[in-house]
Amino acid sequence: MKKFTVAVFASFAALTSFSMQASASEQECKKLQDNYNLIYASKGFCFKDADAKAKYGNENCHTTKPKFSEKEQQRLDEIKARQKELNCK
């Protein structure tokens, strides 16, 4: 009986840990996407995504192909690479 209890507890602990890691990854993915969208919004990008439209609006948008500084492009590339590592949606 003790072995069963230990096994159940260990399984629960593993599932809880996995769930917390998944939640942290989801939060990081959301933050990365927000940072990505913020750079685009700062350049007057016209969003098609409903969530981005709701957050940043399209009232002052004027382009679908913004031009970025070298530093901005580098940050966008870093964000995309990290999103790929995390398998963000």
PDB file of N, CA, C and O in Angstrom:
ATOM      1  N   MET A   1       0.817  -1.188   0.000  1.00  0.00           N
ATOM      2  CA  MET A   1       0.000   0.000   0.000  1.00  0.00           C
ATOM      3  C   MET A   1       0.867   1.260   0.000  1.00  0.00           C
ATOM      4  O   MET A   1       0.545   2.240  -0.671  1.00  0.00           O
ATOM      5  N   LYS A   2       1.981   1.228   0.766  1.00  0.00           N
ATOM      6  CA  LYS A   2       2.860   2.388   0.814  1.00  0.00           C
ATOM      7  C   LYS A   2       3.471   2.660  -0.559  1.00  0.00           C
ATOM      8  O   LYS A   2       3.606   3.814  -0.965  1.00  0.00           O
ATOM      9  N   LYS A   3       3.842   1.586  -1.276  1.00  0.00           N
ATOM     10  CA  LYS A   3       4.427   1.759  -2.604  1.00  0.00           C
ATOM     11  C   LYS A   3       3.419   2.412  -3.538  1.00  0.00           C
ATOM     12  O   LYS A   3       3.773   3.283  -4.332  1.00  0.00           O
ATOM     13  N   PHE A   4       2.164   1.991  -3.441  1.00  0.00           N
ATOM     14  CA  PHE A   4       1.110   2.559  -4.277  1.00  0.00           C
ATOM     15  C   PHE A   4       0.935   4.048  -3.975  1.00  0.00           C
ATOM     16  O   PHE A   4       0.812   4.865  -4.887  1.00  0.00           O
ATOM     17  N   THR A   5       0.924   4.389  -2.690  1.00  0.00           N
ATOM     18  CA  THR A   5       0.759   5.785  -2.284  1.00  0.00           C
ATOM     19  C   THR A   5       1.923   6.631  -2.789  1.00  0.00           C
ATOM     20  O   THR A   5       1.721   7.740  -3.282  1.00  0.00           O
ATOM     21  N   VAL A   6       3.127   6.111  -2.667  1.00  0.00           N
ATOM     22  CA  VAL A   6       4.308   6.826  -3.149  1.00  0.00           C
ATOM     23  C   VAL A   6       4.231   7.001  -4.665  1.00  0.00           C
ATOM     24  O   VAL A   6       4.547   8.072  -5.182  1.00  0.00           O
ATOM     25  N   ALA A   7       3.815   5.961  -5.375  1.00  0.00           N
ATOM     26  CA  ALA A   7       3.703   6.032  -6.829  1.00  0.00           C
ATOM     27  C   ALA A   7       2.662   7.068  -7.254  1.00  0.00           C
ATOM     28  O   ALA A   7       2.886   7.836  -8.190  1.00  0.00           O
ATOM     29  N   VAL A   8       1.541   7.080  -6.569  1.00  0.00           N
ATOM     30  CA  VAL A   8       0.493   8.058  -6.883  1.00  0.00           C
ATOM     31  C   VAL A   8       1.002   9.474  -6.611  1.00  0.00           C
ATOM     32  O   VAL A   8       0.796  10.376  -7.423  1.00  0.00           O
ATOM     33  N   PHE A   9       1.657   9.665  -5.485  1.00  0.00           N
ATOM     34  CA  PHE A   9       2.191  10.982  -5.146  1.00  0.00           C
ATOM     35  C   PHE A   9       3.236  11.427  -6.164  1.00  0.00           C
ATOM     36  O   PHE A   9       3.236  12.582  -6.590  1.00  0.00           O
ATOM     37  N   ALA A  10       4.122  10.520  -6.554  1.00  0.00           N
ATOM     38  CA  ALA A  10       5.161  10.848  -7.534  1.00  0.00           C
ATOM     39  C   ALA A  10       4.540  11.216  -8.877  1.00  0.00           C
ATOM     40  O   ALA A  10       4.988  12.155  -9.535  1.00  0.00           O
ATOM     41  N   SER A  11       3.517  10.481  -9.281  1.00  0.00           N
ATOM     42  CA  SER A  11       2.830  10.784 -10.537  1.00  0.00           C
ATOM     43  C   SER A  11       2.170  12.157 -10.475  1.00  0.00           C
ATOM     44  O   SER A  11       2.252  12.936 -11.424  1.00  0.00           O
ATOM     45  N   PHE A  12       1.523  12.444  -9.367  1.00  0.00           N
ATOM     46  CA  PHE A  12       0.871  13.743  -9.192  1.00  0.00           C
ATOM     47  C   PHE A  12       1.896  14.873  -9.236  1.00  0.00           C
ATOM     48  O   PHE A  12       1.666  15.902  -9.873  1.00  0.00           O
ATOM     49  N   ALA A  13       3.022  14.681  -8.563  1.00  0.00           N
ATOM     50  CA  ALA A  13       4.074  15.701  -8.545  1.00  0.00           C
ATOM     51  C   ALA A  13       4.618  15.935  -9.950  1.00  0.00           C
ATOM     52  O   ALA A  13       4.868  17.078 -10.335  1.00  0.00           O
ATOM     53  N   ALA A  14       4.802  14.867 -10.714  1.00  0.00           N
ATOM     54  CA  ALA A  14       5.302  14.997 -12.083  1.00  0.00           C
ATOM     55  C   ALA A  14       4.302  15.744 -12.957  1.00  0.00           C
ATOM     56  O   ALA A  14       4.688  16.610 -13.742  1.00  0.00           O
ATOM     57  N   LEU A  15       3.025  15.414 -12.826  1.00  0.00           N
ATOM     58  CA  LEU A  15       1.990  16.089 -13.613  1.00  0.00           C
ATOM     59  C   LEU A  15       1.887  17.565 -13.244  1.00  0.00           C
ATOM     60  O   LEU A  15       1.725  18.417 -14.118  1.00  0.00           O
ATOM     61  N   THR A  16       1.979  17.862 -11.966  1.00  0.00           N
ATOM     62  CA  THR A  16       1.916  19.250 -11.508  1.00  0.00           C
ATOM     63  C   THR A  16       3.096  20.036 -12.056  1.00  0.00           C
ATOM     64  O   THR A  16       2.934  21.167 -12.513  1.00  0.00           O
ATOM     65  N   SER A  17       4.277  19.443 -12.013  1.00  0.00           N
ATOM     66  CA  SER A  17       5.474  20.097 -12.531  1.00  0.00           C
ATOM     67  C   SER A  17       5.341  20.349 -14.026  1.00  0.00           C
ATOM     68  O   SER A  17       5.675  21.433 -14.506  1.00  0.00           O
ATOM     69  N   PHE A  18       4.856  19.354 -14.766  1.00  0.00           N
ATOM     70  CA  PHE A  18       4.665  19.500 -16.211  1.00  0.00           C
ATOM     71  C   PHE A  18       3.665  20.603 -16.509  1.00  0.00           C
ATOM     72  O   PHE A  18       3.868  21.407 -17.419  1.00  0.00           O
ATOM     73  N   SER A  19       2.588  20.638 -15.741  1.00  0.00           N
ATOM     74  CA  SER A  19       1.552  21.654 -15.932  1.00  0.00           C
ATOM     75  C   SER A  19       2.109  23.050 -15.680  1.00  0.00           C
ATOM     76  O   SER A  19       1.798  23.982 -16.422  1.00  0.00           O
ATOM     77  N   MET A  20       2.923  23.205 -14.646  1.00  0.00           N
ATOM     78  CA  MET A  20       3.506  24.507 -14.337  1.00  0.00           C
ATOM     79  C   MET A  20       4.475  24.928 -15.433  1.00  0.00           C
ATOM     80  O   MET A  20       4.527  26.105 -15.790  1.00  0.00           O
ATOM     81  N   GLN A  21       5.254  23.970 -15.983  1.00  0.00           N
ATOM     82  CA  GLN A  21       6.179  24.286 -17.064  1.00  0.00           C
ATOM     83  C   GLN A  21       5.414  24.704 -18.311  1.00  0.00           C
ATOM     84  O   GLN A  21       5.798  25.660 -18.986  1.00  0.00           O
ATOM     85  N   ALA A  22       4.332  23.992 -18.620  1.00  0.00           N
ATOM     86  CA  ALA A  22       3.522  24.327 -19.785  1.00  0.00           C
ATOM     87  C   ALA A  22       2.931  25.715 -19.623  1.00  0.00           C
ATOM     88  O   ALA A  22       2.899  26.493 -20.577  1.00  0.00           O
ATOM     89  N   SER A  23       2.469  26.029 -18.434  1.00  0.00           N
ATOM     90  CA  SER A  23       1.891  27.341 -18.167  1.00  0.00           C
ATOM     91  C   SER A  23       2.944  28.437 -18.331  1.00  0.00           C
ATOM     92  O   SER A  23       2.662  29.493 -18.897  1.00  0.00           O
ATOM     93  N   ALA A  24       4.146  28.186 -17.838  1.00  0.00           N
ATOM     94  CA  ALA A  24       5.227  29.167 -17.973  1.00  0.00           C
ATOM     95  C   ALA A  24       5.571  29.373 -19.439  1.00  0.00           C
ATOM     96  O   ALA A  24       5.809  30.504 -19.864  1.00  0.00           O
ATOM     97  N   SER A  25       5.602  28.294 -20.220  1.00  0.00           N
ATOM     98  CA  SER A  25       5.880  28.403 -21.649  1.00  0.00           C
ATOM     99  C   SER A  25       4.787  29.197 -22.350  1.00  0.00           C
ATOM    100  O   SER A  25       5.078  30.040 -23.200  1.00  0.00           O
ATOM    101  N   GLU A  26       3.535  28.935 -22.001  1.00  0.00           N
ATOM    102  CA  GLU A  26       2.421  29.673 -22.599  1.00  0.00           C
ATOM    103  C   GLU A  26       2.529  31.157 -22.277  1.00  0.00           C
ATOM    104  O   GLU A  26       2.288  32.004 -23.137  1.00  0.00           O
ATOM    105  N   GLN A  27       2.891  31.468 -21.043  1.00  0.00           N
ATOM    106  CA  GLN A  27       3.040  32.871 -20.642  1.00  0.00           C
ATOM    107  C   GLN A  27       4.182  33.527 -21.408  1.00  0.00           C
ATOM    108  O   GLN A  27       4.067  34.669 -21.852  1.00  0.00           O
ATOM    109  N   GLU A  28       5.281  32.799 -21.559  1.00  0.00           N
ATOM    110  CA  GLU A  28       6.411  33.359 -22.300  1.00  0.00           C
ATOM    111  C   GLU A  28       6.038  33.555 -23.765  1.00  0.00           C
ATOM    112  O   GLU A  28       6.413  34.558 -24.372  1.00  0.00           O
ATOM    113  N   CYS A  29       5.301  32.602 -24.336  1.00  0.00           N
ATOM    114  CA  CYS A  29       4.854  32.732 -25.724  1.00  0.00           C
ATOM    115  C   CYS A  29       3.985  33.971 -25.891  1.00  0.00           C
ATOM    116  O   CYS A  29       4.132  34.715 -26.860  1.00  0.00           O
ATOM    117  N   LYS A  30       3.093  34.187 -24.954  1.00  0.00           N
ATOM    118  CA  LYS A  30       2.207  35.358 -25.025  1.00  0.00           C
ATOM    119  C   LYS A  30       3.013  36.650 -24.917  1.00  0.00           C
ATOM    120  O   LYS A  30       2.773  37.603 -25.658  1.00  0.00           O
ATOM    121  N   LYS A  31       3.956  36.674 -24.001  1.00  0.00           N
ATOM    122  CA  LYS A  31       4.788  37.863 -23.831  1.00  0.00           C
ATOM    123  C   LYS A  31       5.622  38.126 -25.086  1.00  0.00           C
ATOM    124  O   LYS A  31       5.758  39.271 -25.517  1.00  0.00           O
ATOM    125  N   LEU A  32       6.172  37.077 -25.661  1.00  0.00           N
ATOM    126  CA  LEU A  32       6.953  37.231 -26.887  1.00  0.00           C
ATOM    127  C   LEU A  32       6.097  37.798 -28.014  1.00  0.00           C
ATOM    128  O   LEU A  32       6.525  38.697 -28.737  1.00  0.00           O
ATOM    129  N   GLN A  33       4.881  37.264 -28.160  1.00  0.00           N
ATOM    130  CA  GLN A  33       3.992  37.747 -29.222  1.00  0.00           C
ATOM    131  C   GLN A  33       3.596  39.195 -28.977  1.00  0.00           C
ATOM    132  O   GLN A  33       3.510  39.985 -29.918  1.00  0.00           O
ATOM    133  N   ASP A  34       3.355  39.545 -27.721  1.00  0.00           N
ATOM    134  CA  ASP A  34       3.034  40.937 -27.390  1.00  0.00           C
ATOM    135  C   ASP A  34       4.195  41.869 -27.744  1.00  0.00           C
ATOM    136  O   ASP A  34       3.981  42.947 -28.299  1.00  0.00           O
ATOM    137  N   ASN A  35       5.413  41.456 -27.423  1.00  0.00           N
ATOM    138  CA  ASN A  35       6.591  42.265 -27.747  1.00  0.00           C
ATOM    139  C   ASN A  35       6.759  42.412 -29.255  1.00  0.00           C
ATOM    140  O   ASN A  35       7.093  43.487 -29.752  1.00  0.00           O
ATOM    141  N   TYR A  36       6.525  41.325 -29.971  1.00  0.00           N
ATOM    142  CA  TYR A  36       6.607  41.326 -31.432  1.00  0.00           C
ATOM    143  C   TYR A  36       5.584  42.303 -32.013  1.00  0.00           C
ATOM    144  O   TYR A  36       5.911  43.140 -32.855  1.00  0.00           O
ATOM    145  N   ASN A  37       4.345  42.180 -31.548  1.00  0.00           N
ATOM    146  CA  ASN A  37       3.276  43.049 -32.044  1.00  0.00           C
ATOM    147  C   ASN A  37       3.520  44.514 -31.690  1.00  0.00           C
ATOM    148  O   ASN A  37       3.183  45.407 -32.468  1.00  0.00           O
ATOM    149  N   LEU A  38       4.097  44.759 -30.537  1.00  0.00           N
ATOM    150  CA  LEU A  38       4.379  46.131 -30.117  1.00  0.00           C
ATOM    151  C   LEU A  38       5.351  46.808 -31.081  1.00  0.00           C
ATOM    152  O   LEU A  38       5.175  47.977 -31.425  1.00  0.00           O
ATOM    153  N   ILE A  39       6.364  46.081 -31.510  1.00  0.00           N
ATOM    154  CA  ILE A  39       7.319  46.633 -32.478  1.00  0.00           C
ATOM    155  C   ILE A  39       6.591  46.972 -33.779  1.00  0.00           C
ATOM    156  O   ILE A  39       6.800  48.039 -34.356  1.00  0.00           O
ATOM    157  N   TYR A  40       5.740  46.060 -34.233  1.00  0.00           N
ATOM    158  CA  TYR A  40       4.967  46.308 -35.454  1.00  0.00           C
ATOM    159  C   TYR A  40       4.021  47.502 -35.274  1.00  0.00           C
ATOM    160  O   TYR A  40       3.917  48.355 -36.155  1.00  0.00           O
ATOM    161  N   ALA A  41       3.337  47.555 -34.134  1.00  0.00           N
ATOM    162  CA  ALA A  41       2.391  48.649 -33.881  1.00  0.00           C
ATOM    163  C   ALA A  41       3.105  50.000 -33.882  1.00  0.00           C
ATOM    164  O   ALA A  41       2.562  50.996 -34.360  1.00  0.00           O
ATOM    165  N   SER A  42       4.314  50.026 -33.350  1.00  0.00           N
ATOM    166  CA  SER A  42       5.069  51.285 -33.290  1.00  0.00           C
ATOM    167  C   SER A  42       5.437  51.799 -34.676  1.00  0.00           C
ATOM    168  O   SER A  42       5.787  52.969 -34.832  1.00  0.00           O
ATOM    169  N   LYS A  43       5.359  50.936 -35.675  1.00  0.00           N
ATOM    170  CA  LYS A  43       5.673  51.312 -37.058  1.00  0.00           C
ATOM    171  C   LYS A  43       4.425  51.555 -37.892  1.00  0.00           C
ATOM    172  O   LYS A  43       4.514  51.710 -39.110  1.00  0.00           O
ATOM    173  N   GLY A  44       3.257  51.591 -37.245  1.00  0.00           N
ATOM    174  CA  GLY A  44       2.020  51.874 -37.966  1.00  0.00           C
ATOM    175  C   GLY A  44       1.450  50.693 -38.720  1.00  0.00           C
ATOM    176  O   GLY A  44       0.729  50.867 -39.702  1.00  0.00           O
ATOM    177  N   PHE A  45       1.769  49.497 -38.269  1.00  0.00           N
ATOM    178  CA  PHE A  45       1.301  48.283 -38.944  1.00  0.00           C
ATOM    179  C   PHE A  45      -0.209  48.133 -38.806  1.00  0.00           C
ATOM    180  O   PHE A  45      -0.775  48.394 -37.744  1.00  0.00           O
ATOM    181  N   CYS A  46      -0.857  47.709 -39.894  1.00  0.00           N
ATOM    182  CA  CYS A  46      -2.300  47.448 -39.898  1.00  0.00           C
ATOM    183  C   CYS A  46      -2.518  45.967 -39.598  1.00  0.00           C
ATOM    184  O   CYS A  46      -2.275  45.114 -40.452  1.00  0.00           O
ATOM    185  N   PHE A  47      -2.969  45.668 -38.402  1.00  0.00           N
ATOM    186  CA  PHE A  47      -3.151  44.286 -37.966  1.00  0.00           C
ATOM    187  C   PHE A  47      -4.402  43.662 -38.573  1.00  0.00           C
ATOM    188  O   PHE A  47      -5.427  44.321 -38.747  1.00  0.00           O
ATOM    189  N   LYS A  48      -4.291  42.368 -38.891  1.00  0.00           N
ATOM    190  CA  LYS A  48      -5.444  41.577 -39.329  1.00  0.00           C
ATOM    191  C   LYS A  48      -5.938  40.695 -38.186  1.00  0.00           C
ATOM    192  O   LYS A  48      -7.124  40.377 -38.103  1.00  0.00           O
ATOM    193  N   ASP A  49      -5.014  40.304 -37.303  1.00  0.00           N
ATOM    194  CA  ASP A  49      -5.328  39.446 -36.163  1.00  0.00           C
ATOM    195  C   ASP A  49      -6.261  40.177 -35.196  1.00  0.00           C
ATOM    196  O   ASP A  49      -5.980  41.302 -34.783  1.00  0.00           O
ATOM    197  N   ALA A  50      -7.367  39.531 -34.840  1.00  0.00           N
ATOM    198  CA  ALA A  50      -8.380  40.162 -33.983  1.00  0.00           C
ATOM    199  C   ALA A  50      -7.820  40.561 -32.619  1.00  0.00           C
ATOM    200  O   ALA A  50      -8.133  41.641 -32.118  1.00  0.00           O
ATOM    201  N   ASP A  51      -6.996  39.703 -32.012  1.00  0.00           N
ATOM    202  CA  ASP A  51      -6.426  40.025 -30.697  1.00  0.00           C
ATOM    203  C   ASP A  51      -5.513  41.249 -30.775  1.00  0.00           C
ATOM    204  O   ASP A  51      -5.569  42.130 -29.917  1.00  0.00           O
ATOM    205  N   ALA A  52      -4.673  41.296 -31.808  1.00  0.00           N
ATOM    206  CA  ALA A  52      -3.768  42.436 -31.973  1.00  0.00           C
ATOM    207  C   ALA A  52      -4.555  43.711 -32.267  1.00  0.00           C
ATOM    208  O   ALA A  52      -4.221  44.783 -31.762  1.00  0.00           O
ATOM    209  N   LYS A  53      -5.592  43.591 -33.080  1.00  0.00           N
ATOM    210  CA  LYS A  53      -6.443  44.762 -33.368  1.00  0.00           C
ATOM    211  C   LYS A  53      -7.063  45.297 -32.084  1.00  0.00           C
ATOM    212  O   LYS A  53      -7.092  46.505 -31.848  1.00  0.00           O
ATOM    213  N   ALA A  54      -7.558  44.377 -31.257  1.00  0.00           N
ATOM    214  CA  ALA A  54      -8.203  44.781 -30.004  1.00  0.00           C
ATOM    215  C   ALA A  54      -7.209  45.468 -29.067  1.00  0.00           C
ATOM    216  O   ALA A  54      -7.556  46.433 -28.385  1.00  0.00           O
ATOM    217  N   LYS A  55      -5.990  44.974 -29.038  1.00  0.00           N
ATOM    218  CA  LYS A  55      -4.999  45.519 -28.107  1.00  0.00           C
ATOM    219  C   LYS A  55      -4.364  46.815 -28.615  1.00  0.00           C
ATOM    220  O   LYS A  55      -4.189  47.763 -27.850  1.00  0.00           O
ATOM    221  N   TYR A  56      -4.021  46.856 -29.910  1.00  0.00           N
ATOM    222  CA  TYR A  56      -3.279  47.994 -30.448  1.00  0.00           C
ATOM    223  C   TYR A  56      -4.118  48.901 -31.342  1.00  0.00           C
ATOM    224  O   TYR A  56      -3.743  50.045 -31.598  1.00  0.00           O
ATOM    225  N   GLY A  57      -5.253  48.391 -31.818  1.00  0.00           N
ATOM    226  CA  GLY A  57      -6.115  49.174 -32.698  1.00  0.00           C
ATOM    227  C   GLY A  57      -5.499  49.372 -34.074  1.00  0.00           C
ATOM    228  O   GLY A  57      -4.300  49.169 -34.266  1.00  0.00           O
ATOM    229  N   ASN A  58      -6.317  49.764 -35.009  1.00  0.00           N
ATOM    230  CA  ASN A  58      -5.842  50.052 -36.359  1.00  0.00           C
ATOM    231  C   ASN A  58      -6.159  51.496 -36.750  1.00  0.00           C
ATOM    232  O   ASN A  58      -6.071  51.857 -37.924  1.00  0.00           O
ATOM    233  N   GLU A  59      -6.525  52.317 -35.771  1.00  0.00           N
ATOM    234  CA  GLU A  59      -6.910  53.695 -36.061  1.00  0.00           C
ATOM    235  C   GLU A  59      -5.774  54.483 -36.715  1.00  0.00           C
ATOM    236  O   GLU A  59      -6.013  55.285 -37.618  1.00  0.00           O
ATOM    237  N   ASN A  60      -4.557  54.260 -36.266  1.00  0.00           N
ATOM    238  CA  ASN A  60      -3.411  55.014 -36.786  1.00  0.00           C
ATOM    239  C   ASN A  60      -2.515  54.173 -37.686  1.00  0.00           C
ATOM    240  O   ASN A  60      -1.364  54.534 -37.930  1.00  0.00           O
ATOM    241  N   CYS A  61      -3.035  53.062 -38.177  1.00  0.00           N
ATOM    242  CA  CYS A  61      -2.201  52.216 -39.029  1.00  0.00           C
ATOM    243  C   CYS A  61      -2.086  52.837 -40.420  1.00  0.00           C
ATOM    244  O   CYS A  61      -2.983  53.545 -40.878  1.00  0.00           O
ATOM    245  N   HIS A  62      -0.967  52.558 -41.076  1.00  0.00           N
ATOM    246  CA  HIS A  62      -0.768  53.104 -42.413  1.00  0.00           C
ATOM    247  C   HIS A  62       0.055  52.198 -43.318  1.00  0.00           C
ATOM    248  O   HIS A  62       0.380  52.582 -44.441  1.00  0.00           O
ATOM    249  N   THR A  63       0.400  50.987 -42.843  1.00  0.00           N
ATOM    250  CA  THR A  63       1.203  50.103 -43.681  1.00  0.00           C
ATOM    251  C   THR A  63       0.986  48.638 -43.318  1.00  0.00           C
ATOM    252  O   THR A  63       0.638  48.298 -42.187  1.00  0.00           O
ATOM    253  N   THR A  64       1.200  47.792 -44.303  1.00  0.00           N
ATOM    254  CA  THR A  64       1.218  46.349 -44.053  1.00  0.00           C
ATOM    255  C   THR A  64       2.638  45.815 -44.212  1.00  0.00           C
ATOM    256  O   THR A  64       2.893  44.631 -43.995  1.00  0.00           O
ATOM    257  N   LYS A  65       3.562  46.703 -44.593  1.00  0.00           N
ATOM    258  CA  LYS A  65       4.968  46.323 -44.760  1.00  0.00           C
ATOM    259  C   LYS A  65       5.868  47.376 -44.114  1.00  0.00           C
ATOM    260  O   LYS A  65       6.503  48.169 -44.810  1.00  0.00           O
ATOM    261  N   PRO A  66       5.918  47.380 -42.788  1.00  0.00           N
ATOM    262  CA  PRO A  66       6.734  48.395 -42.111  1.00  0.00           C
ATOM    263  C   PRO A  66       8.227  48.175 -42.328  1.00  0.00           C
ATOM    264  O   PRO A  66       8.679  47.058 -42.582  1.00  0.00           O
ATOM    265  N   LYS A  67       8.963  49.243 -42.223  1.00  0.00           N
ATOM    266  CA  LYS A  67      10.424  49.178 -42.309  1.00  0.00           C
ATOM    267  C   LYS A  67      10.970  49.284 -40.885  1.00  0.00           C
ATOM    268  O   LYS A  67      10.540  50.123 -40.094  1.00  0.00           O
ATOM    269  N   PHE A  68      11.925  48.413 -40.586  1.00  0.00           N
ATOM    270  CA  PHE A  68      12.487  48.347 -39.241  1.00  0.00           C
ATOM    271  C   PHE A  68      13.948  48.751 -39.248  1.00  0.00           C
ATOM    272  O   PHE A  68      14.656  48.569 -40.239  1.00  0.00           O
ATOM    273  N   SER A  69      14.388  49.302 -38.125  1.00  0.00           N
ATOM    274  CA  SER A  69      15.812  49.573 -37.957  1.00  0.00           C
ATOM    275  C   SER A  69      16.522  48.229 -37.809  1.00  0.00           C
ATOM    276  O   SER A  69      15.887  47.193 -37.614  1.00  0.00           O
ATOM    277  N   GLU A  70      17.828  48.269 -37.905  1.00  0.00           N
ATOM    278  CA  GLU A  70      18.609  47.040 -37.752  1.00  0.00           C
ATOM    279  C   GLU A  70      18.380  46.419 -36.370  1.00  0.00           C
ATOM    280  O   GLU A  70      18.248  45.202 -36.239  1.00  0.00           O
ATOM    281  N   LYS A  71      18.334  47.266 -35.354  1.00  0.00           N
ATOM    282  CA  LYS A  71      18.123  46.790 -33.982  1.00  0.00           C
ATOM    283  C   LYS A  71      16.732  46.164 -33.825  1.00  0.00           C
ATOM    284  O   LYS A  71      16.584  45.117 -33.195  1.00  0.00           O
ATOM    285  N   GLU A  72      15.717  46.816 -34.404  1.00  0.00           N
ATOM    286  CA  GLU A  72      14.356  46.272 -34.334  1.00  0.00           C
ATOM    287  C   GLU A  72      14.266  44.932 -35.055  1.00  0.00           C
ATOM    288  O   GLU A  72      13.657  43.989 -34.551  1.00  0.00           O
ATOM    289  N   GLN A  73      14.873  44.852 -36.233  1.00  0.00           N
ATOM    290  CA  GLN A  73      14.832  43.602 -36.990  1.00  0.00           C
ATOM    291  C   GLN A  73      15.547  42.490 -36.238  1.00  0.00           C
ATOM    292  O   GLN A  73      15.102  41.343 -36.238  1.00  0.00           O
ATOM    293  N   GLN A  74      16.651  42.837 -35.600  1.00  0.00           N
ATOM    294  CA  GLN A  74      17.381  41.851 -34.800  1.00  0.00           C
ATOM    295  C   GLN A  74      16.499  41.339 -33.659  1.00  0.00           C
ATOM    296  O   GLN A  74      16.467  40.139 -33.390  1.00  0.00           O
ATOM    297  N   ARG A  75      15.792  42.236 -32.997  1.00  0.00           N
ATOM    298  CA  ARG A  75      14.899  41.833 -31.895  1.00  0.00           C
ATOM    299  C   ARG A  75      13.757  40.972 -32.410  1.00  0.00           C
ATOM    300  O   ARG A  75      13.400  39.983 -31.771  1.00  0.00           O
ATOM    301  N   LEU A  76      13.175  41.329 -33.558  1.00  0.00           N
ATOM    302  CA  LEU A  76      12.110  40.515 -34.150  1.00  0.00           C
ATOM    303  C   LEU A  76      12.620  39.106 -34.461  1.00  0.00           C
ATOM    304  O   LEU A  76      11.927  38.119 -34.218  1.00  0.00           O
ATOM    305  N   ASP A  77      13.834  39.026 -34.997  1.00  0.00           N
ATOM    306  CA  ASP A  77      14.429  37.718 -35.310  1.00  0.00           C
ATOM    307  C   ASP A  77      14.664  36.900 -34.042  1.00  0.00           C
ATOM    308  O   ASP A  77      14.441  35.689 -34.029  1.00  0.00           O
ATOM    309  N   GLU A  78      15.117  37.565 -32.975  1.00  0.00           N
ATOM    310  CA  GLU A  78      15.323  36.877 -31.693  1.00  0.00           C
ATOM    311  C   GLU A  78      14.002  36.342 -31.146  1.00  0.00           C
ATOM    312  O   GLU A  78      13.935  35.217 -30.651  1.00  0.00           O
ATOM    313  N   ILE A  79      12.966  37.150 -31.241  1.00  0.00           N
ATOM    314  CA  ILE A  79      11.649  36.735 -30.753  1.00  0.00           C
ATOM    315  C   ILE A  79      11.166  35.523 -31.528  1.00  0.00           C
ATOM    316  O   ILE A  79      10.704  34.552 -30.928  1.00  0.00           O
ATOM    317  N   LYS A  80      11.264  35.560 -32.855  1.00  0.00           N
ATOM    318  CA  LYS A  80      10.814  34.432 -33.685  1.00  0.00           C
ATOM    319  C   LYS A  80      11.602  33.165 -33.360  1.00  0.00           C
ATOM    320  O   LYS A  80      11.030  32.076 -33.303  1.00  0.00           O
ATOM    321  N   ALA A  81      12.903  33.302 -33.147  1.00  0.00           N
ATOM    322  CA  ALA A  81      13.729  32.140 -32.814  1.00  0.00           C
ATOM    323  C   ALA A  81      13.292  31.532 -31.480  1.00  0.00           C
ATOM    324  O   ALA A  81      13.195  30.312 -31.352  1.00  0.00           O
ATOM    325  N   ARG A  82      13.032  32.379 -30.498  1.00  0.00           N
ATOM    326  CA  ARG A  82      12.597  31.883 -29.182  1.00  0.00           C
ATOM    327  C   ARG A  82      11.215  31.250 -29.275  1.00  0.00           C
ATOM    328  O   ARG A  82      10.959  30.231 -28.635  1.00  0.00           O
ATOM    329  N   GLN A  83      10.317  31.845 -30.068  1.00  0.00           N
ATOM    330  CA  GLN A  83       8.990  31.260 -30.264  1.00  0.00           C
ATOM    331  C   GLN A  83       9.110  29.869 -30.885  1.00  0.00           C
ATOM    332  O   GLN A  83       8.367  28.955 -30.528  1.00  0.00           O
ATOM    333  N   LYS A  84      10.038  29.723 -31.802  1.00  0.00           N
ATOM    334  CA  LYS A  84      10.247  28.420 -32.442  1.00  0.00           C
ATOM    335  C   LYS A  84      10.776  27.406 -31.430  1.00  0.00           C
ATOM    336  O   LYS A  84      10.338  26.256 -31.414  1.00  0.00           O
ATOM    337  N   GLU A  85      11.718  27.831 -30.583  1.00  0.00           N
ATOM    338  CA  GLU A  85      12.260  26.950 -29.538  1.00  0.00           C
ATOM    339  C   GLU A  85      11.161  26.444 -28.612  1.00  0.00           C
ATOM    340  O   GLU A  85      11.165  25.281 -28.207  1.00  0.00           O
ATOM    341  N   LEU A  86      10.220  27.328 -28.281  1.00  0.00           N
ATOM    342  CA  LEU A  86       9.143  26.989 -27.347  1.00  0.00           C
ATOM    343  C   LEU A  86       7.943  26.335 -28.030  1.00  0.00           C
ATOM    344  O   LEU A  86       6.989  25.928 -27.367  1.00  0.00           O
ATOM    345  N   ASN A  87       7.996  26.239 -29.355  1.00  0.00           N
ATOM    346  CA  ASN A  87       6.856  25.724 -30.131  1.00  0.00           C
ATOM    347  C   ASN A  87       5.587  26.527 -29.866  1.00  0.00           C
ATOM    348  O   ASN A  87       4.507  25.968 -29.674  1.00  0.00           O
ATOM    349  N   CYS A  88       5.741  27.845 -29.860  1.00  0.00           N
ATOM    350  CA  CYS A  88       4.583  28.713 -29.646  1.00  0.00           C
ATOM    351  C   CYS A  88       3.617  28.572 -30.817  1.00  0.00           C
ATOM    352  O   CYS A  88       4.009  28.269 -31.944  1.00  0.00           O
ATOM    353  N   LYS A  89       2.346  28.801 -30.515  1.00  0.00           N
ATOM    354  CA  LYS A  89       1.314  28.708 -31.552  1.00  0.00           C
ATOM    355  C   LYS A  89       1.358  29.903 -32.456  1.00  0.00           C
ATOM    356  O   LYS A  89       0.562  30.000 -33.391  1.00  0.00           O
TER     357      LYS A  89
END
